[in-house]
Amino acid sequence: MNTGITNEVRLIEGRKVQVVVAPIGSVSLVYARTDKGLLTCGAIDPIALNKFGLAAARVKPGASPSIASFDDLLGGTVREANEVAKALGIGEGMKGADALAKL
């Protein structure tokens, strides 16, 4: 069965970033994971991940109607960051690419 889920490791500025895109009906769960935490689409709750000590920031789309790819994460804007992410300097209004650089 082909689920359409992609799970790949990308090298971004010398660091490994795991990128997962999981289609769910007409939308996708999308996140990028580093050793410090996650940059996520709107369907993943960064506040819930705070209690596990994981930095997480939720991104709203920029030019596209939804976050459907890694490029959408990078081009979007952080709309919410948990306390662990804020301690790393990630805040609301920051570009996704800038937030990922801090993770």
N, C-alpha and C positions, 0 to 999 in steps of 0.2 A: 504494500500500500504506500503510495506517495503522499506524504503529509504536507509537502510544500515547505516544511520548516528548514530554514538555513541556520547553520551554526558554524561560524568561521572565526579564525583568529587573524586579526590584522595587525600589522606593525605600524604604529602611529608615533612618529617622533622617537623611535627607538624603544617604544614600550609595546608590550602585547596587550591587545584589546580584543576581548571576545564579543562578537556581535551576533545576536540572535534575532531572527525574524520568524514569528510563528503566526501564519494566517489563521484567523478565527472568523469564519463567515466572510463578510465583506470588509473586515478590518484586520489589522495585524497587531500582535503584541511585539514590541520592538524594544530592545535594550542593548546597551554597550556596557560591558563589565571590565573593570580594571582590578588591580590588587587592592584598591582602596574603596571601591563601591560601584554604583550604577548610575548611568544616565538613561532615563526611561521615557517611554511614551506615556500618554495620559492614563492608561489603564492600570499602571502599577503605582501603588501608594507609597511614596517615600517616607511618610510619617510612620507607617507600620514597620518599615525596615529599621527605623531609628532604634527601636528597643533591642535590636540584635547588633547594634554598633556599626551598621553599614551606612556609609555615606550614600545618599541617593537624591537625585534631582529629577523632577518631572518636567518635560519639555512640551511646550505648545507649538503647533506647526507654524512655519513661516509662510512660504509661498504656496505650499500644497494644502489641501483641505484636512489632511490628517497625517500623522507620523506613520509612514509605511516602509521606511528604509533607514539605513545608517546615515545617508546623506540628509534625510529629513531631520534626524536627531541633531546633527551638527549645525544645520541651517535654522533650526528652531530657536525659541527663546525659553529660558528657564522660567516656569510659572510657579514652582514650589520647590523648596529644598529643605531637607530635614536638618536637625541641629548638628549632626555629625558633618554633613556637607557644608553647612555654614561655617563651621570651625576651619574648614579647608579654604574658605574664601569664596564659596559658591553662593550666589544670591539671585533673587528674582530679577528678571530683566536681562540677565547675562546670556550671551549667545551660547548655544549648545556646544560648539567647538571650544569655546573658552572654558566652559565648565568641565568638559572632558579633560582638558589639559591640566586641571587641578586635581583630577581624580587619579 
